[in-house]
Amino acid sequence: MLDGHKKHQPVRPSSSGRHKICCKTAGDAIVDAMLEIAAVSKMRASAIMKNEERFSIRRCIKVLDEMQGVGQRIYFLALDLFENPNTREIFILLKREKRLLWLQGKCSVSSG
């Protein structure tokens, strides 16, 4: 048939089919990696939140309230110290019997 129209040739499977499968697999791998990154990020955020709660001002005040022998002056100076996250962490991590001595030392330095 030579009527001026080109004859349609049958479509043969080419490497583009494999290319699509390869791209889909790579795409799936990227999605999986992104989901894993999101999961790890969520776990990390949760761990940070737990750590922040562990050394929170609320927790420090609770521990301070439970301590024996804390005078009013030391108590209120300690509240000022608790504004610093590092100081809160030290306070909570100290052994129970060392906390008051540490606070007294910190408060005498800050007021002197």
C-alpha positions in Angstrom: 0.0 0.0 0.0 1.6 3.1 -1.2 -1.2 5.6 -0.8 1.1 8.1 0.9 0.6 6.9 4.4 3.3 5.1 6.2 2.4 1.7 7.4 2.2 1.3 11.2 4.8 -1.1 12.4 4.0 -3.4 15.2 5.2 -2.3 18.6 7.9 -4.4 19.9 8.8 -4.6 23.6 11.9 -2.6 24.0 14.3 -1.9 26.8 12.0 0.9 27.9 9.8 -1.7 29.6 12.8 -2.8 31.6 13.7 0.8 32.2 10.2 1.4 33.7 10.6 -1.6 36.0 14.1 -0.4 37.0 12.8 3.1 37.7 9.9 1.7 39.7 12.3 -0.4 41.7 14.6 2.6 42.3 11.6 4.7 43.1 10.4 2.2 45.6 13.9 2.1 47.2 13.9 5.9 47.5 10.4 5.8 49.1 11.5 3.0 51.5 14.6 5.0 52.4 12.6 8.1 53.0 10.2 6.2 55.2 13.1 4.7 57.2 14.6 8.2 57.6 11.2 9.5 58.9 10.9 6.6 61.3 14.4 7.2 62.7 13.8 10.9 63.0 10.6 10.2 64.9 12.4 7.8 67.3 15.1 10.4 67.8 12.6 13.1 68.5 10.9 10.8 71.0 14.2 10.1 72.8 15.0 13.8 72.9 11.6 14.5 74.5 12.1 11.8 77.1 15.5 13.3 77.9 14.0 16.8 78.2 11.3 15.5 80.5 13.9 13.7 82.6 15.8 17.0 83.2 12.8 19.3 83.1 12.3 22.2 85.5 9.2 20.4 86.8 11.2 17.3 87.7 13.9 19.4 89.4 11.4 21.3 91.5 9.8 18.0 92.5 13.1 16.6 93.6 13.9 19.9 95.4 10.6 19.7 97.2 11.4 16.2 98.4 14.8 17.1 99.8 15.3 17.6 103.5 17.2 20.6 104.9 16.7 23.0 102.0 16.3 26.5 103.4 14.1 29.2 101.7 17.2 31.1 100.4 18.7 28.0 98.8 15.3 26.9 97.4 14.7 30.1 95.5 18.3 30.4 94.3 18.0 26.8 93.1 15.0 27.8 91.0 17.1 30.4 89.2 19.8 27.8 88.6 17.2 25.5 87.0 16.8 27.9 84.2 20.0 26.4 82.8 19.5 23.0 81.2 23.0 21.8 82.0 22.5 22.7 85.7 19.2 20.8 85.8 20.9 17.8 84.3 23.8 17.9 86.9 21.2 18.3 89.7 19.2 15.3 88.6 22.2 13.1 87.9 23.9 13.8 91.3 23.4 11.2 94.0 20.7 12.1 96.4 23.0 12.8 99.3 25.2 15.2 97.2 22.5 17.4 95.8 22.1 19.7 98.8 25.8 20.2 99.2 26.1 21.0 95.5 23.2 23.4 95.7 24.7 25.1 98.7 28.0 25.5 96.9 26.4 26.9 93.7 24.2 29.3 95.7 27.0 30.6 97.7 29.0 31.3 94.5 26.1 33.0 92.8 25.2 35.2 95.7 28.8 36.0 96.7 
